[in-house]
């Protein structure tokens, strides 16, 4: 098909972005400005999978051969003439202003100088760098290697400005959480921009495994380290199963044997998490820092904004696609068209946004330490309340010896697990023998009423010690059928620090990969956890 002259000009303006050009005595700053103008006004029609006119290939030689641009002579360059005359972009589309036209003129006058080296970012780039680095590490050292990333900051100009501060904060925060003597932080950048790092856990003592599970004398060690403890809190994890180079990550992830199959985590999140006073205090205790060391100061706001809008989302996602696509996904998951949301709201929306954008399968932080109720989906409603076993009426206060039950409803089909969080702030099983996860049907009431081995409901007898305690309801479900939920286990500290470090309840196989690493062994789409509080008032008074 023969293109009109105006179309040729429009196509080539948009495609100038795609090829390198070389000029003389120019740092490339002129090119950066010119490309910014062309992206702003041309990308909508002449970029993406099917650009207008189906024209995709162009180079500097072609521009010159067709006499559309004369390097060094903007006055006779027809591309610029069309822009300056207002013919391009066509019709009533927004057009470059005087300053932007001046940028294009300066670019041509400077002989179309070569842009600065391209900044490379994205999951696939990170995976390639990790795979190459992994091959250089001795086999006996590989299990204690983890990777941290600030690579997403390279997606926007605001992020690039944030990168130096974030790198400095990362160094500072890791140096504050080590028990190595002498300190020998092994943090190696993998790329020229120093946005991806290899961390040797042993260099700062994070390979320590102080955790146990079980009750009383029936305890056993857990093969979890301090990094795993942090992974329980990580809200930004996802696995891009469809990424072309994900298969090369599978053996790496399996060798790491981390609690969650994420080969790399965001370093800015790590900075913020270790700046939380409670988490920081726990990490210092687990590192056996008894030298009076205090947690580092609160994270800098410029590294970890408290409010996230669509521009910040573009940065944190490392988004390189069409801004309109991101905006559409942003609103599709229930985020406001204008303005921003709090950091917790952003983290709740993250899994659905990842799915909406087709980025991968999110890893839901179901086992995070917080006692707040959690739901991965605003549409998933898991509700529970304690009731009197005999009358079936709602009741939240009991005397010792009373019989209680729990009434539960869910908006979606799910598998349901029960655990008890007692007055000692420990997770214990309310059953004498392990119980499989129960089937919870959408919209129907389920009663946890202490059925015996014969299936006869006996109720749960209340202890006499005055206390506030919790039933913990844990549910997972999926759209394509039933799911499996293996019972979780309490995660405790095997030392005198046990009462100083918050107990967690952990599902060790929640995100196990299958043999090929192409999906999860027990996939699910949504999850929720609800704490149902009740109060024991003590022994029943006489006469009541």
C-alpha positions as CSV (number, residue, x, y, z in Angstrom):
1,X,0.0,0.0,0.0
2,X,1.4,3.4,-0.9
3,X,1.2,5.9,1.9
4,X,0.4,9.6,1.5
5,X,3.2,12.0,2.2
6,X,1.5,13.3,5.4
7,X,1.1,9.7,6.7
8,X,4.8,9.0,6.0
9,X,5.7,12.0,8.1
10,X,3.4,11.1,11.0
11,X,4.5,7.5,11.1
12,X,8.2,8.4,11.1
13,X,7.8,11.0,13.8
14,X,6.4,8.3,16.1
15,X,8.9,5.7,15.1
16,X,12.0,7.9,15.5
17,X,11.9,6.7,19.1
18,X,12.8,3.2,18.0
19,X,16.1,3.6,16.4
20,X,19.5,5.1,17.4
21,X,20.9,8.2,15.7
22,X,24.3,9.6,15.9
23,X,25.3,13.2,15.9
24,X,28.3,15.4,16.7
25,X,29.4,17.1,19.9
26,X,26.1,16.6,21.7
27,X,25.6,14.9,25.1
28,X,22.2,13.4,24.1
29,X,20.2,15.8,26.2
30,X,18.7,17.4,23.1
31,X,17.5,14.0,21.9
32,X,15.9,13.2,25.3
33,X,13.8,16.4,25.0
34,X,12.9,15.7,21.4
35,X,11.9,12.1,22.1
36,X,9.7,13.3,25.0
37,X,7.8,15.6,22.6
38,X,7.3,12.9,20.0
39,X,6.1,10.4,22.6
40,X,3.6,12.9,23.9
41,X,2.1,13.7,20.6
42,X,2.7,10.7,18.4
43,X,2.6,7.5,20.5
44,X,-1.2,7.3,20.7
45,X,-1.4,6.5,17.0
46,X,2.0,5.4,16.0
47,X,3.1,3.1,18.8
48,X,2.1,-0.3,20.2
49,X,1.3,-3.6,18.5
50,X,-0.7,-2.2,15.5
51,X,0.4,1.4,14.8
52,X,-1.7,3.4,12.4
53,X,-0.8,2.5,8.8
54,X,1.0,-0.7,9.9
55,X,4.4,1.1,9.5
56,X,6.8,0.0,12.1
57,X,10.3,0.0,10.7
58,X,12.4,3.2,10.2
59,X,15.9,4.5,10.7
60,X,17.9,7.7,10.4
61,X,19.1,6.7,6.9
62,X,15.5,6.5,5.7
63,X,14.6,9.9,7.1
64,X,17.6,11.4,5.3
65,X,17.0,9.4,2.1
66,X,13.4,10.5,1.8
67,X,14.5,14.1,2.5
68,X,12.1,14.3,5.5
69,X,14.8,15.5,7.8
70,X,18.1,17.2,6.9
71,X,20.5,16.8,9.8
72,X,21.8,20.2,10.8
73,X,19.3,22.1,8.6
74,X,15.9,22.4,10.3
75,X,14.5,25.0,7.9
76,X,14.4,22.6,5.0
77,X,13.3,19.5,7.1
78,X,9.7,18.7,6.1
79,X,9.0,16.8,9.3
80,X,9.6,20.0,11.3
81,X,7.6,22.1,8.7
82,X,4.6,19.9,9.2
83,X,4.8,20.3,12.9
84,X,5.4,24.0,12.9
85,X,2.6,24.6,10.4
86,X,0.1,22.7,12.6
87,X,-0.6,19.9,10.1
88,X,0.8,17.3,12.4
89,X,-0.6,16.0,14.6
90,X,-3.7,16.2,12.3
91,X,-7.1,17.7,12.9
92,X,-8.0,18.9,16.4
93,X,-5.5,16.8,18.2
94,X,-3.3,18.6,20.8
95,X,-0.2,20.0,19.1
96,X,3.3,20.9,20.4
97,X,3.6,24.4,21.8
98,X,6.3,26.9,20.9
99,X,8.8,25.6,23.4
100,X,8.2,22.0,22.2
101,X,8.6,22.9,18.6
102,X,11.9,24.7,19.5
103,X,13.1,21.4,21.1
104,X,12.5,19.5,17.8
105,X,14.2,22.3,15.9
106,X,17.2,22.2,18.2
107,X,17.4,18.4,17.8
108,X,17.5,18.6,14.0
109,X,20.0,21.4,14.1
110,X,22.2,19.3,16.4
111,X,22.2,16.6,13.6
112,X,19.9,14.2,15.4
113,X,22.4,13.3,18.1
114,X,22.4,9.8,19.6
115,X,20.4,9.5,22.8
116,X,22.0,8.5,26.1
117,X,22.3,4.8,26.7
118,X,18.9,3.2,27.1
119,X,17.8,2.5,30.7
120,X,16.8,-1.1,30.9
121,X,14.1,-2.2,33.4
122,X,11.4,-4.8,33.9
123,X,10.9,-8.4,35.2
124,X,12.5,-10.1,32.2
125,X,15.6,-7.9,32.3
126,X,15.9,-8.6,36.0
127,X,15.5,-12.3,35.5
128,X,18.3,-12.3,32.8
129,X,20.7,-10.5,35.1
130,X,19.9,-12.8,38.0
131,X,20.3,-15.9,35.9
132,X,23.7,-14.7,34.7
133,X,24.8,-13.8,38.2
134,X,23.6,-17.1,39.7
135,X,26.0,-19.0,37.5
136,X,28.9,-17.3,39.1
137,X,28.0,-18.3,42.6
138,X,29.4,-21.5,44.2
139,X,26.7,-24.1,44.7
140,X,27.1,-24.3,48.5
141,X,26.6,-20.5,48.7
142,X,23.5,-20.3,46.5
143,X,20.8,-21.2,49.1
144,X,21.7,-18.1,51.1
145,X,21.6,-15.6,48.2
146,X,18.6,-13.3,47.7
147,X,18.0,-10.4,45.3
148,X,16.7,-6.9,45.9
149,X,15.5,-4.4,43.4
150,X,15.0,-0.7,42.8
151,X,14.8,-1.4,39.1
152,X,11.2,-0.2,38.8
153,X,12.4,3.3,39.7
154,X,14.0,3.5,36.2
155,X,10.5,3.6,34.6
156,X,9.9,7.3,35.2
157,X,11.9,10.5,35.5
158,X,10.6,10.9,39.1
159,X,11.9,7.4,39.9
160,X,15.3,8.0,38.4
161,X,15.6,11.0,40.7
162,X,14.6,8.8,43.7
163,X,17.1,6.1,42.9
164,X,20.3,7.6,44.5
165,X,18.4,8.4,47.7
166,X,16.9,4.9,47.8
167,X,20.3,3.2,47.2
168,X,21.8,5.2,50.1
169,X,18.9,4.3,52.4
170,X,19.2,0.6,51.4
171,X,22.9,0.6,52.4
172,X,22.1,2.4,55.7
173,X,19.2,0.2,56.7
174,X,21.1,-3.1,56.0
175,X,24.1,-1.9,57.9
176,X,21.8,-1.2,60.8
177,X,20.5,-4.8,60.9
178,X,23.5,-7.1,61.1
179,X,25.2,-9.1,63.7
180,X,28.3,-9.9,61.6
181,X,31.6,-9.1,63.3
182,X,33.3,-7.4,61.6
183,X,30.4,-6.2,59.5
184,X,30.9,-7.3,55.9
185,X,27.7,-6.4,54.0
186,X,27.8,-8.3,50.8
187,X,25.5,-6.3,48.5
188,X,26.5,-6.5,44.9
189,X,24.9,-4.5,42.1
190,X,24.2,-6.4,38.9
191,X,23.5,-3.6,36.5
192,X,25.2,-0.3,35.4
193,X,22.4,1.7,37.0
194,X,22.9,-0.1,40.3
195,X,19.2,-0.9,40.6
196,X,19.4,-4.7,41.2
197,X,21.4,-6.2,44.0
198,X,22.6,-9.6,45.2
199,X,22.5,-10.0,49.0
200,X,24.3,-12.7,50.8
201,X,22.2,-13.3,53.9
202,X,25.2,-14.7,55.8
203,X,27.1,-11.4,55.5
204,X,24.6,-9.8,57.9
205,X,23.4,-12.8,59.9
206,X,20.0,-13.1,58.2
207,X,20.6,-16.8,57.5
208,X,19.9,-17.5,61.2
209,X,17.1,-20.0,61.8
210,X,15.8,-19.3,65.3
211,X,12.3,-20.6,64.7
212,X,10.3,-23.6,66.0
213,X,6.8,-24.9,65.8
214,X,4.7,-27.1,68.0
215,X,3.5,-26.9,71.6
216,X,5.1,-27.6,75.0
217,X,7.8,-30.3,74.7
218,X,6.6,-31.4,71.3
219,X,8.5,-28.8,69.3
220,X,10.5,-29.0,66.1
221,X,12.7,-26.6,64.3
222,X,11.5,-24.7,61.2
223,X,13.9,-24.3,58.3
224,X,13.0,-20.6,58.0
225,X,15.4,-17.7,58.2
226,X,15.0,-14.0,59.0
227,X,14.5,-13.2,55.4
228,X,11.5,-15.6,55.4
229,X,10.1,-13.7,58.3
230,X,10.0,-10.6,56.2
231,X,8.6,-12.4,53.2
232,X,5.4,-13.2,55.2
233,X,4.7,-9.4,55.1
234,X,5.6,-8.8,51.5
235,X,2.5,-7.4,49.7
236,X,4.0,-6.8,46.2
237,X,5.0,-10.4,45.3
238,X,3.8,-12.0,42.1
239,X,5.0,-14.7,39.8
240,X,5.0,-13.9,36.0
241,X,4.5,-17.5,34.9
242,X,4.0,-16.4,31.2
243,X,7.3,-14.4,31.1
244,X,9.5,-16.0,28.4
245,X,12.4,-16.3,30.8
246,X,10.5,-17.4,33.9
247,X,11.6,-21.0,33.3
248,X,15.2,-20.1,34.0
249,X,14.1,-18.7,37.4
250,X,12.4,-22.0,38.5
251,X,15.6,-23.9,39.5
252,X,17.0,-20.7,41.1
253,X,13.8,-20.3,43.3
254,X,13.8,-23.9,44.2
255,X,17.5,-23.8,45.2
256,X,16.8,-20.7,47.4
257,X,14.1,-22.6,49.3
258,X,12.6,-19.3,50.4
259,X,9.2,-19.4,52.0
260,X,7.6,-17.7,49.0
261,X,8.7,-18.3,45.4
262,X,9.8,-14.7,44.6
263,X,13.3,-14.5,43.2
264,X,13.5,-10.8,43.9
265,X,11.8,-8.3,46.2
266,X,11.5,-4.5,46.2
267,X,14.2,-2.9,48.1
268,X,12.2,0.3,48.8
269,X,9.6,-1.9,50.5
270,X,12.3,-3.6,52.6
271,X,13.6,-0.1,53.6
272,X,10.1,0.9,54.8
273,X,9.4,-2.4,56.6
274,X,12.6,-2.3,58.5
275,X,11.8,1.3,59.4
276,X,8.7,0.1,61.2
277,X,9.5,0.4,65.0
278,X,8.0,-3.0,66.0
279,X,9.4,-5.0,63.1
280,X,12.8,-3.3,63.5
281,X,12.8,-4.1,67.2
282,X,12.0,-7.8,66.5
283,X,14.7,-8.1,63.9
284,X,17.3,-6.6,66.2
285,X,16.3,-9.1,68.9
286,X,16.5,-12.0,66.5
287,X,19.9,-10.8,65.5
288,X,20.9,-10.9,69.2
289,X,21.9,-7.3,69.2
290,X,22.3,-6.6,72.9
291,X,24.6,-3.7,72.5
292,X,21.9,-1.0,72.8
293,X,21.5,-0.7,69.1
294,X,18.3,1.1,68.2
295,X,16.3,0.8,65.0
296,X,17.2,3.3,62.2
297,X,15.2,6.4,61.8
298,X,11.8,6.5,60.1
299,X,12.1,5.9,56.3
300,X,12.4,9.0,54.2
301,X,9.1,10.1,52.6
302,X,10.7,10.6,49.2
303,X,11.7,6.9,49.2
304,X,8.3,5.6,50.4
305,X,5.3,8.0,49.8
306,X,2.4,7.5,52.1
307,X,-0.1,8.3,49.3
308,X,-0.1,6.5,45.9
309,X,-1.7,8.0,42.8
310,X,-1.6,6.7,39.2
311,X,1.8,8.4,38.6
312,X,3.3,6.7,41.6
313,X,1.7,3.5,40.5
314,X,3.4,3.8,37.1
315,X,6.7,4.1,39.0
316,X,6.2,1.3,41.4
317,X,4.9,-1.1,38.7
318,X,7.9,-0.2,36.5
319,X,5.2,0.4,33.9
320,X,6.4,0.9,30.3
321,X,3.1,0.5,28.5
322,X,0.4,3.0,27.4
323,X,-0.5,5.3,30.3
324,X,-4.2,5.1,29.3
325,X,-4.1,1.3,29.8
326,X,-2.7,1.8,33.3
327,X,-5.3,4.4,34.1
328,X,-8.1,2.1,32.9
329,X,-6.8,-0.8,35.0
330,X,-6.4,1.6,38.0
331,X,-10.1,2.5,37.9
332,X,-11.2,-1.0,37.0
333,X,-10.0,-2.3,40.4
334,X,-11.9,0.4,42.2
335,X,-9.2,3.1,42.7
336,X,-10.3,6.7,42.2
337,X,-10.0,8.4,38.8
338,X,-8.3,11.4,40.3
339,X,-6.2,11.8,43.4
340,X,-4.4,9.0,45.4
341,X,-5.0,6.4,48.1
342,X,-3.2,5.5,51.3
343,X,-0.4,3.0,51.2
344,X,-2.6,0.3,52.8
345,X,-5.3,0.8,50.3
346,X,-2.8,0.6,47.5
347,X,-1.4,-2.7,48.8
348,X,-4.9,-4.1,49.1
349,X,-5.6,-3.2,45.4
350,X,-2.2,-4.5,44.2
351,X,-3.2,-8.2,43.6
352,X,-6.2,-7.2,41.5
353,X,-4.2,-4.6,39.6
354,X,-1.5,-7.2,38.8
355,X,-4.2,-9.5,37.4
356,X,-5.9,-6.7,35.5
357,X,-2.7,-5.8,33.8
358,X,-1.8,-9.4,33.0
359,X,1.5,-9.2,34.9
360,X,1.3,-12.5,36.6
361,X,-0.2,-14.4,39.6
362,X,0.0,-12.3,42.9
363,X,1.2,-13.8,46.1
364,X,-1.2,-12.8,48.8
365,X,0.2,-11.9,52.3
366,X,-2.3,-14.2,54.1
367,X,0.2,-15.0,56.9
368,X,1.3,-11.5,57.7
369,X,1.8,-10.8,61.4
370,X,-0.8,-8.0,61.8
371,X,-4.0,-8.9,63.7
372,X,-6.1,-6.9,61.4
373,X,-8.7,-8.6,59.3
374,X,-7.5,-9.3,55.7
375,X,-9.2,-9.9,52.4
376,X,-7.4,-10.0,49.0
377,X,-10.6,-9.0,47.2
378,X,-13.1,-6.2,48.1
379,X,-15.8,-8.5,46.9
380,X,-14.8,-11.4,49.2
381,X,-16.7,-11.1,52.5
382,X,-15.8,-13.5,55.3
383,X,-17.7,-12.9,58.5
384,X,-17.9,-14.6,61.8
385,X,-19.3,-14.1,65.3
386,X,-19.3,-16.1,68.5
387,X,-22.7,-17.4,69.7
388,X,-24.2,-19.2,72.6
389,X,-24.0,-22.9,71.8
390,X,-27.5,-23.7,73.2
391,X,-29.5,-20.7,72.0
392,X,-27.6,-19.9,68.8
393,X,-27.8,-16.2,69.7
394,X,-24.9,-13.9,69.1
395,X,-22.8,-13.5,72.3
396,X,-19.3,-12.1,72.7
397,X,-18.9,-12.3,76.5
398,X,-18.9,-15.6,78.4
399,X,-18.3,-17.0,81.9
400,X,-16.1,-20.0,82.6
401,X,-17.8,-23.3,81.7
402,X,-20.1,-21.7,79.1
403,X,-20.5,-23.5,75.8
404,X,-19.9,-21.4,72.7
405,X,-19.8,-21.9,68.9
406,X,-18.8,-19.7,65.9
407,X,-21.2,-18.7,63.2
408,X,-19.5,-18.1,59.8
409,X,-20.7,-16.9,56.4
410,X,-18.8,-16.2,53.2
411,X,-19.7,-14.4,50.0
412,X,-17.8,-17.0,47.9
413,X,-17.2,-20.8,48.0
414,X,-14.0,-21.5,50.0
415,X,-12.0,-23.9,52.1
416,X,-12.0,-22.8,55.8
417,X,-9.4,-23.4,58.5
418,X,-9.9,-22.6,62.2
419,X,-7.2,-21.7,64.7
420,X,-7.3,-20.2,68.2
421,X,-5.3,-17.1,69.3
422,X,-5.3,-17.3,73.1
423,X,-4.6,-15.0,76.0
424,X,-0.9,-15.8,75.8
425,X,-0.9,-14.5,72.2
426,X,-0.1,-17.9,70.9
427,X,-1.8,-19.8,68.1
428,X,-3.1,-23.2,69.2
429,X,-5.4,-25.7,67.6
430,X,-8.9,-25.9,69.2
431,X,-9.1,-29.6,68.2
432,X,-7.5,-32.7,69.7
433,X,-6.6,-34.1,66.3
434,X,-5.7,-32.3,63.1
435,X,-8.8,-31.3,61.1
436,X,-9.0,-30.8,57.3
437,X,-10.1,-27.5,56.0
438,X,-13.9,-27.3,55.9
439,X,-16.0,-26.6,52.8
440,X,-17.7,-23.2,53.1
441,X,-20.5,-22.6,50.6
442,X,-21.2,-19.1,49.4
443,X,-24.1,-17.4,51.2
444,X,-24.7,-20.4,53.6
445,X,-24.1,-20.4,57.3
446,X,-21.5,-22.7,58.7
447,X,-21.2,-23.5,62.4
448,X,-18.0,-24.5,64.1
449,X,-19.7,-26.1,67.1
450,X,-17.1,-28.6,68.4
451,X,-18.4,-31.8,66.8
452,X,-16.9,-35.0,68.2
453,X,-15.7,-38.0,66.3
454,X,-19.2,-39.2,65.7
455,X,-20.2,-35.8,64.3
456,X,-22.3,-34.7,67.3
457,X,-22.0,-31.1,68.2
458,X,-20.8,-30.5,71.8
459,X,-19.8,-26.9,71.8
460,X,-16.5,-25.3,72.9
461,X,-16.2,-24.9,76.6
462,X,-14.9,-21.6,77.8
463,X,-12.0,-21.4,80.2
464,X,-12.4,-19.5,83.5
465,X,-9.4,-17.1,83.2
466,X,-10.5,-13.6,82.4
467,X,-9.1,-12.7,79.0
468,X,-9.9,-11.5,75.5
469,X,-9.2,-14.2,72.9
470,X,-9.8,-14.8,69.2
471,X,-11.1,-17.4,66.8
472,X,-9.1,-17.0,63.6
473,X,-10.9,-17.9,60.4
474,X,-8.8,-18.5,57.3
475,X,-10.4,-19.0,53.9
476,X,-9.1,-19.5,50.4
477,X,-11.0,-20.0,47.2
478,X,-10.9,-20.0,43.4
479,X,-13.1,-19.4,40.5
480,X,-12.3,-22.7,38.7
481,X,-13.3,-25.3,41.3
482,X,-12.2,-26.5,44.7
483,X,-8.9,-25.7,46.4
484,X,-6.7,-27.4,48.9
485,X,-5.5,-25.7,52.1
486,X,-2.9,-27.5,54.1
487,X,-3.0,-26.6,57.8
488,X,-0.7,-23.8,59.0
489,X,1.7,-24.0,61.9
490,X,2.6,-21.6,64.7
491,X,6.0,-19.9,64.1
492,X,7.7,-19.2,67.4
493,X,11.2,-18.2,68.6
494,X,13.2,-21.0,70.2
495,X,14.8,-18.9,73.0
496,X,14.1,-16.5,75.9
497,X,13.0,-14.0,73.2
498,X,9.8,-15.9,72.6
499,X,7.6,-13.5,74.5
500,X,9.2,-10.5,72.8
501,X,8.7,-11.6,69.2
502,X,5.2,-11.8,67.9
503,X,4.0,-15.2,67.0
504,X,3.0,-15.9,63.5
505,X,0.8,-18.5,61.9
506,X,2.4,-19.8,58.7
507,X,1.2,-21.9,55.8
508,X,4.4,-23.5,54.7
509,X,3.1,-25.0,51.4
510,X,0.7,-22.2,50.5
511,X,2.7,-21.2,47.3
512,X,4.6,-24.4,46.5
513,X,5.4,-24.6,42.8
514,X,4.5,-27.7,40.9
515,X,7.3,-29.9,39.5
516,X,7.8,-27.8,36.3
517,X,7.4,-24.5,38.1
518,X,4.7,-23.4,35.6
519,X,2.0,-23.0,38.2
520,X,1.3,-23.5,41.9
521,X,0.7,-26.9,43.3
522,X,-2.5,-25.8,45.0
523,X,-3.6,-22.7,43.1
524,X,-6.2,-20.3,44.5
525,X,-7.5,-16.8,43.5
526,X,-8.6,-15.2,46.8
527,X,-8.0,-15.4,50.5
528,X,-9.3,-13.9,53.7
529,X,-8.4,-14.0,57.4
530,X,-10.8,-12.8,60.1
531,X,-10.2,-12.4,63.9
532,X,-13.4,-13.0,65.9
533,X,-12.9,-11.7,69.4
534,X,-14.7,-12.9,72.5
535,X,-14.2,-12.1,76.1
536,X,-14.1,-14.4,79.1
537,X,-15.3,-12.6,82.2
538,X,-14.0,-15.2,84.7
539,X,-15.9,-17.9,86.8
540,X,-19.6,-17.6,86.7
541,X,-20.9,-15.7,89.8
542,X,-23.2,-17.6,92.0
543,X,-26.8,-17.1,91.1
544,X,-26.2,-16.3,87.5
